[in-house]
Amino acid sequence: MIEKILKFKFIFIALIIAVVCYLYVRSVGNEYVCKFYLSPGTAQDTAPEVYIDGGDKDCIEVVEIDQKSGEVYVRVRSNKPGKVVMGVKYGDNYSSLAILFVHKDGIITDGDFFGIFTGSSVVRAGMILFFFLTVADLIFQYRKSVRSNIYSYNNILLVGLIVFLAANLVMQIFSSITVREVQLYTVFSDILNVSETFVFLTFPIAIVAAILTTVSSIQLLRKEGRTWRNTLGIILGLVLCIASVTPFAVAMGLSGAKWIDIHRWTGTGRFVGMFIEYTAGIIASYFVCILIGSIVVSLKAARHVPAFDKDYIVINGCQIRKDGTLTKLLQSRTDRAIKFASMQKKATGKDIIFVPSGGKGSDEVISEAEAIGNYLREQGIPESAILLEDKSTTTLENFKNSAALIRERGPEDAKIAFSTTNYHVFRSGMLARSAGIKAEGIGSPTKSYFWVNAFIREFVATIVYERKKHILVFVILELINLAAELMIYFSNVVLSYPG
């Protein structure tokens, strides 16, 4: 789904808006008002003299001159394609200069080939409309996707894109208020500027998140032991901080590099430096957006309560104690399953069959399924309502093996729920769907210090699981980056200063 949205719908919207904007600009763009600033103290008791220089002096004609305090406005109209330099003269005093380009369609641009033009405010409005429509459409797609499958990874990508494009929308609205004039390549470059601004604005959040995850990891290390897995919170905190400052560190590093001259306006090195800087911003902002998406979607999945129509509830196993009893984590999962069964019975009168799932590890005295089954009996669950699955060693096998037992017992269209720890609900749901099992999950609570570190493990595992989609989105963003740099390069250098 996400690939179709990226490939077709957004492109279709952009093309329609671009065509409408172009038709409007073409209808008004054959005229342009140049603004010239006069030197302080320049006498303005006579009419200013407009001079035009360059090889194509007759490509434009002066239509109107309007003189104000310290400023002169010169309206020009295009006659034929060409390039001229224009300025204003008062006696021996000269104003600033304007480099004007007249395109084949009669549109006049100022500064460089894809420079400022008449009707640019409409283009800015078109960009705002584009981001508004895409954000609105993505929100609609997200709500639809969640209703269809709450455990789809597309939900994370959609939330991440909503966050990023919403930031672009806010930036475009802000720019329309503060900077009304827009250059043609701004359509691309503004997206890249937002990526840097976004990570800069999220830096305070990254600092707070780093502190919280570090504190959580320290608690985890004290209570659960010193392992590399228990330090993931500290690692994520450092990654967030580093990612937030990376684009600016890259820019500062390039500014002092001897192998590249980023200060030479028409130098290739300047554009190579911009590409590297924006790439760092893209990576950082994309990482932050996906992290935000993961948090939103995972919390929604953890808080979801399945419909009270279930025939079976699978209890995903995990490590048990040496004496064969349940750990607090596994007991919490089992208690959550019992509570759901009680809620369903009270709401609809329908009983549910418990499916404890988990094999016997090399360091375990009995299987995890048997340990869960023993606890269920202690809580008053009858033997007839317990179906043990004691062969699985992974979450995916939990679902595959449990589904096989359920199919044997029936009915064919059995409705299935599963119980696991809150941080594990989303990925478990993903694995169930990948195995062809339509199941709804419920999440059991766990200690806050454990939840943060465990969520990070789930986040990393999910990232790796859907790495192809991340590569696809990143390639699209880098193509936008490359298109922007090439457009700016051709506008500033190749087309504006040929030879």
N, C-alpha and C positions, 0 to 999 in steps of 0.2 A: 504493500500500500504506500509506504513512505517514498519508494522509488518512483511510483506513478505520479504522486503529488509533485515531487521535485522536477520530474521530467516534463510534465504536461501542463498541469493546472496553473502553476505559478508563471510558467513561460507564456501561456496563453493570456493571462491577465496582464503581464508586463507588456506584451506585444500590442494589445488593444490600447492600453494607456499611452504607450510610446507613439503609436500612430496618431492618436487624437492630439497629443502634445505637439508632434511634428507639424501636423496640418495647421494648428493654431500659430505656432512659431513661424511657419512659412508665410502665413497671411500677414503677420505684423513685423517679421524680422528683417524686411528690406529697409527698415529705418532704424537708426540707433542714435541715442543721445550720449555724447562724450562729455565727461565732466573734467574740467581743467582747473587746477589750483594755481593762483598767482602768488608771486613772492610778496612777503609783507612789505608794505610801503609803496607798492606799485601804483602809480597814478592811473585812475580809471576815468579821466575826464574826456577820453576819446573812445571811439569804437575799437574793439580789439580786431587784430588782423589774424585771420585763420590761414595757416600755411599748410600745404600738403606736399609731401616729398615721397620719392619712391618711383619705381618704374611704371606704375599703373595709376597715375594721378587722376585719370578720368574714370576710374572704376567707381568713384563716389562723387556726389555733389552735395554742397552745403545747402540745407533747406532753411535753417533758422538759427540765429544766435541770440542767446538770452544771457545777459550780464547781471550778476548779483555781487554782493560784497565779498571780494576775494575769490569768487568762483565764476567760471564762464561755462555755459552749457551750449554745446554745438550739436544741432540735429543734422544728421547726414542721411542720404538715401543712396542705395546701391544702383549702379548703372550696368556693370558687367563684372565678371570674376576678376579678382586681382588682390593686390596687397599694397597698402600705403602707410606712411607714417604721418600723423597729423598733430599739430600743436597750435598754440595761441601766442601771439606776439604783441607786446605793448612797448613800442619804441625799441629800446635795447633789451628789454626784459622778456624772457621766454618762460612759458608755462611748462608744466610736465608734458610728456609726449604720450600719444596713443598709437598703438600698432593695430590697424584694422585689416581684417581679412573679409573679402567678399566671396562667398561660395557660389557654385554654379546655379543653385536654386535661389540666389539673391539674398540669402541670409548673411547679415554682417555679424562678425564676432570680434571681440576686443581682447587684446593681450596675447593670445596665441590662436592656433588654428581651431581648436575646440574651446574657445574662450567664452567670455560673458556675451550675452545676446539679449535682444528684446524679447520679452515673453518668458524669461527665465523663471519668473514667479509661478507661472502656470506649470512649468516642468517640476518645480519644487512641490506644488500642490499635487501633481500626478504621482510623485514619489511617496508623499504622505498617504494618498489614496491607495497606492499599491501595498504599502506596509499595513495599512488598516485592514484592507480586504484579506490579505494573506494571514494576518493574525486572527481575524474573525473566522476565516475558513479553517485554520489549524485548530482553533478552540472547538469548532463544530466537529471536526474530524476526531479530535481527542475524546470528546464526550461520546461520540458514536463508537469509537474503538473500545472505550472502557465498557460500554454496555455490551459490546460483542464479546470481548475477551479482556478481562481486567489484568491478565498476566502476559499480555503481549508486549514485547520489547519496543514495538512501535510507539507505545505510550510514552516511554522515556524520551525517545527521539522527538516526538511531537511536543512534549513539554519543554525540552531543551530549545527547540526551534521557536516556540512561542516566546520564551524568555528573551532569546537573542533578537528576534524580529520586533518584539515590543520595545526593546532598547533602541532599535533603529527608528521606530516610529516616534518615540519621545525625542530622540536626537534631531530628527527631521523637523518636527514641530518647533523645537527650540531654535534650530537654525533658520527657519522661516521667519521667526520673530527678530532674531539678531542679525542675520545676514540674508538679505533678500535676493541678492544676485547669485546665480549658480552657473557653473561651467558644465559643459556636456559630460566630461569624464567624472563629474561629481557623483553621477548615478552609481558608479562603481566604487570610487574612492571613499565616499561617505560610509559605505558598509565596512570598509577596512578601518577607517578612523573610529567607528563605533566599537570594533573589537578591542582596540587599545583602550578607549575610554571606559569600556565595560569592565575590563580587568582592573583598571585603576580605581574605579568606583567600588569594586567589590573587595579591594585590598583591606579596608577596615573589617569587613565580614570575615575575610580569610584569617586575619589576626585573631579575632574572637573565636573562630572555629578551631584555629590552631591551639589556642589556650585550652578550650574545652576538651578537644580530643587528646591533648597531652595529659591533662589532669585525669581524664577517664582511663588512659592507658597506664598511668602510674598506679591508679587504684587496681586495675586489672593485674598488673605485674605483682603487686603486693598480695592479692587474694588468690590468684590463679597460677602464679608461677612465672618465672622468667623464660619466655620463649620468644622467638622472632615473630610469631603470629600475634603475640600480645603487644607488640610494639608498632603495629600497623597504624594505630591512631596517631602516634607521634610522627610517623613517616608521612601520613596524609597531611597533617598540619604543616609540616615543612614544605611539602609539595605545593600546597595552596599558596603559601607565602612566596615561594620561589616563582610560581607561575604568574602571580600578580605583578611582580616587578621585572620579569624577564623581558617583555617588549621594550621597556625603558632602559634596561641594562644593555640590551642589544644596540639600541639607538646611541647610547653614550659610548659604547665600545667602538661602533663604526665611525663616530665623529672624530675619534683620535687615531683611527687606523691609517697607516701609511700606504697600504696597498690599494686603497680606494679613496677617491676624492669626492666626498658627498657634497662638498660646498660649491663645486662647479656646476652651475645651473644646467648647462647643456651636456655635461659629462655623463657617460654611460654608468659610471660608478655610482652616481646619485640614485639612479633608478634601481640598480642592483641592491644598494643599501636599503632602499624603501621596501623592496620585495622581501628581503631578509627580515626587516623589522616587522612588517605586516604579517609574515608567516608566524613569527613568534607570538604576535597578538592573536592570530587565528587559533593556534594550538591552545593557548592559555584560556581564551574565552570559550572555546568549544568544550574544553575539559570542565570548566566551571558550570556551563549550561547543562552538560550531561549529568554532572554531579547533582545539580539542583533538580533536574528531571528525575533522577534516581531516587532522591529523597522524597519528592512529592508522590511518585508512583508507589514506592515501597510502603510509605505510611498509609496510603489509601488502601493498598492490598492488605496490610496488617490489620486495619480497622474494619475491613469488610466482614459482614456477617452473611453467610450463605442462606439461601431460601430454606424454609423448614419443610422440605419435601424429600429428604435424603434417605436412601436405603442403607448405605454403608458410610462409615467414617474411618479413613486410614489414619493411624497414628504413626508418624515417621519416627523411627528409632534413632537413638544416639548412644553414646557411651554409658554403660551402667557401672555401679559400684562393684568392688571386688567380691562382696558377699551376695551379689545377684539382685540387690534392690535398686530402685531407681534413683538416679541423681536428681537434684532439684530441677534441673533443666528438663529432663524427661518426664518427671512427675508433673511439672507444670503443663506440658503438652497433653498428658493423659487427663489431667483434671479439666483442661479446656475442652477436650472431647466429651467428657462426661457432662459438663455444664451445657454444651450445645445439645446433646441428646435430651437432657432434661428440659431445655427451652423448647425444643421441637415437640416433645411429648405434650407439654403444657399448651403449646399453641395449636397443634393440629391433631394430637392424639396418636401420632405415628411413631412406632418404635424404630430403632436404628441398630445396626449390627456393627460392632467394633472390630476393626482389622488391625491389630498390633503388627507392625512390620519392622523387621530387622534381624539379621543373622547373628551368629556367634563369632565374636572376634577372638583372636589368638590369646588375648589376655582376659577373657571373660569366662565365667564359670557356666553360664547358660546364655541362650540367645536373648537378644534384646526384646524380641517378640514375646518370649516366655515370661520375661521379667515384667513386661507391661501387662500381660495376661494375668499374672499373679496379683498385681496391684488392682486390676479391674475387679477381680473376684473379691478382694478384700473390701472394695467399695460397694459390694452388693450387686454387681453386674452378673447375671446368670450365664452359665456356660454356653447356653444356646445362642447367646448374643455376642459370642466371641469367636472370631475366625483368625487363627494364627497364620502369619506369613513369616517364616523363620529362615529364609535362604538369602535374602538381599544383603548387599554390602554397601550400596550407594543409594542416594535419593532416587535416582532414575530407576534402579532395580526395585526400590520400595513400591513404586507405582506400577511397573510392568508386572511384577510377580503378584502383587495384590489384585490387579485387574484380572489376571488369569484365574485366580481363586474365585473372584466375584462372578466371572462369566460361568464358571463351573456350577456355582450355587444358584445363580440367577437372581432376579430376572434379567433378560437380555438388555433391557433399557434401564438398568439400575442407575440411580442417581447417587453420585459419590461426593463426599466431602473429605478433607484431610486436615489434620491438626499438626502444626509444627510451631516453632518459636517465631515470634512476630517478625524478626529481621529476616527470616528464612522463607516467609510466605510467598513473596513474589517470585523468587527463583524456583521454588518448588512448583509453583503453578506453571511456570515456563516449561520446566522439565516434564510435568505431567502432560501438557499440551503437545510437546514434542514427541511424546510416546503415544499420542493418539487418545489420551484419556481426558475427558472433559470433567474436571473436578474443581470444586470451590474450596478455598482454604480458610482456616481460622487461625489466628495467631495468639499464642500464649505469651504472657508478659515475662520479662527477664530483668535482671539488674541493669540499671542505666549505664554503668561503667562497662558492662559486658556487651550491651546492645550496640554502642558506638563502634567498638572494635570489630564485632561480628558483622555489622552492616558494611563496614569497609571491605571485609573479606567477600561479602556477597556482591558488593559493587564491582570489585576487581574481577571476580569470577564472571559476572554478567558482561562486563566490558570485553573480556576475552572470548566469551561465548558468541557475541554478536560483532566480532571484530570486522567482518566484511562490510557491514553497514556503516561502521565508523570510517572505514577507509573510503567508501563511496562518498559520504558527506564531506570528508576532508578534501578529497580530490576536487569536488565541486567548488568548495570554498577557495582552494588554491587556483583553480581555473579563473575564478572571479578576480583573485589577486593578480594573476598574470595578465588578464585582460585589462585591468585598471592600469597596471604599470606600462603596458605596451601602448595603451591609448594616451596616457600622459606623456610618454616618451615621444611618440609620433607627433603629438600636438605641440609639445614644447621644443622639440629638436628637429625632427625630420621634415615636418611640414611647415613649421614656422621659420626655421633657419636652414633651408636646403643648401647643400654645398659647404 
